[in-house]
Amino acid sequence: MVKQSVWAAAIVALLGAAAAAPPSGARADVSVLDLFDGRYAFAGGERERSRLEDAIDDVVDRLNVFIREIARGEIRRNVRPEGRIALEVVEGRRVRLSLGDWGPLDLRLDGRPRHMSGPDGSDTEVRASLRGGRLLVVQRSSRGRRENWLSLSRDGEWLFNQIRIGADQLPADIQYTLSYRRR
């Protein structure tokens, strides 16, 4: 009898907790999104800059020897860590994002593309979504594509940007991670 009442109480408690918990999906993600709100400064230092150069070299070294050094110089000029990232959550399902000097970009998190002027002035398709607690921002232009997977440390003080850059002219994607500290 005691065991049955303990089990019954446990089941009632679980049902009550389930009823009080927020629904899964978009609403749960919105609370995660709010944690991103803030300004961040690049904190990866020389170590991450070196890893970025190594990632570029790994891909460029697969190119034809006659264009390799020209491509390396062009990519290094255009692919650098953004000094700062700013994220502002707007109305729960949009973000206002600045990546270095590019932005602010007003992005809906529905994954639908928007056309805007890219960091180099070219027509760029940009889309954003929240997936598994990470913010995904995808850019596509005539020059190539870039994915930014933004995630937070458990304490919310660090923002990590996992980046994948690709173009039809490259034999593989350039991949690297940059670390940012909340200011």
Secondary structure, DSSP 8 states (H G I E B T S, - for coil): -HHHHHHHHHHHHHHHHHHHS--TTHHHHHHHHHHH-EEEEE--HHHHHHHHHHHHHHHHTTS-TTTHHHHHHHHHHH----SEEEEEEETTTEEEEEETTEEEEEEESB---EEEE-TTSSEEEEEEEEETTEEEEEEEETTEEEEEEEEE-TTSSEEEEEEEEE-TTSSS-EEEEEEEEE-
